[in-house]
Amino acid sequence: MNAAEHLESFLGEINSGFSHPALPGVQICVFANRPCSGVTTLATLGLSKTILEMDDGRVVRQELLFGIPSGLSLNDAGKVLGRVAEAMLERKQALLRGEVVRLRRAVISGRDNEWFYGAIPVVYPDGIAALKDSDPPTVVVWLVAVRADESDFVKSEGWSDFEDRLESAGSDLFDLDRESVVKQS
């Protein structure tokens, strides 16, 4: 099974797609109403052609997911995926669970989202997180928009504590305007 077949087996047929100018060979695929009604998921396709290193010396391939409320600009959301993928390729490093990537500036019109958290795609169908048929395995990472204070919290307290806060707050992680789960002191 290739990456396209893997994504479609969990998200349904690709509705549309487009390229990102800085990522030759990588497409941005669009899945409407996935993983739920009112959410559009965008995914990279082709990023996994590149083998990326992890901190512990292992290597993986990766594809990225980013879910947004339906109706938001697909082009802007595609820029998020493109810029994160571009940063990964420049440094030849995989995006690890709990890692926060900061874009140079916000790219989603009308929003200040600059920070994106690498997460296991727990809100997506079971099994989507890994395509084990590839060598090395392809890991699917979900990008979650986070606030500056949440990024700082992850750096100081760790991703496990941050994910606990997300879970206990019951936050809608597709809402780009959601309140921070970190209390201001």
Secondary structure by P-SEA (a helix, b strand, c coil): ccaaaaaaaccccccccccccccccbbbbbbcccccccbbbbbbcccccccccccccccccbbbbbbccccccaaaaaaaaaaaaaaaaaacccccccbbbbccccccccccccbbbbbcccccccccccccccccbbbbbbbbbbcaaaaaaaaaccaaaaaaaaaaacccccccccccccccc
